[in-house]
């Protein structure tokens, strides 16, 4: 058992549906984003494992075992995190040198704050690491506006033991789909006139698919595996190169909503639940229980 937890436990942060500035009566758009490969170009865990843990060769072997079903994500991840024997601060130094943030993420995040759009990181990684990275690259003031939904961790002061504290008791450790479902229920309770929220998900890999299937609007980083999978399986999505592309699309959606469109002729990036949301967001909104019944029929 670790002698201490380093850094101090990270709080859950703001409610998933909270806005960073003045409260909004209608939280119609809520953003969820993967972290590794999406907000940052590299994977935080991979950087640590390759530099201070099991090494790239063993990590790739474990990744392959996850893909072919030989081992669960949780089991293989515990071996990778358990291979680390470095104090947290020393491990972070290599991440600070290697990690690169999407060039337009800061501007997009400021856009979310200005427009009362809650932004949440949803990750299979460890919350203390993700918070430290955001604090460093964004600054603590901006970072504080981002809620992190991820696994916690116990890390010994001397770095002799890194132990994930899994968010869910299953083979994934963190069921991203379940986290998005929970957030949708929270947001629905805060919406006016029995409307339901529009959930946006941003990701890059197939591991993001469970959460992506819960979203009304899906953004997939261009040229990576999530986009390829969506194309292969005819899953509605919008490819993006940087967060500037996402900002333009979300602004377009917001303008359409303000114009109270009739729900016809929307582009293929919306799944059926998005059209339903637009209908119940009109002046003639249907009761929430009826909307939920219809939504249930659209889920994959």
Order of alpha helices (4+ residues) and beta strands (2+ residues): beta-alpha-alpha-alpha-alpha-alpha-beta-alpha-alpha-beta-beta-alpha-beta-alpha-beta-alpha-beta-alpha-alpha-alpha
